[in-house]
Amino acid sequence: MLADFNGDGNMDVAAAGDAISVSVLLGTGTGSFRPDVNFLVAAGPIAMAAANLNGSGMPDLAVVDLDSSTITVLTNITK
């Protein structure tokens, strides 16, 4: 999933890290990324969507978790 999560004008990446986490890598603007930051989600992350869900003006991340049949919402993920 690509989105500008921290509002610096550079694309950032969010990806399923393992069975219970999502990794976010902030873009540097030079084609590289800062070290990943991992966020725990329910078991089996299979799909993601980025949108401003809490009205902050910044994208949040919604993660669909297959094994638990839930959706995890990560807000303000760069703070």
PyMOL commands that set and color helices and strands:
alter all, ss='L'
color gray80, all
select strands_A, chain A and resi 2-3+12-18+21-25+37-40+45-51+60-65+70-74
alter strands_A, ss='S'
color yellow, strands_A
deselect
rebuild
show_as cartoon
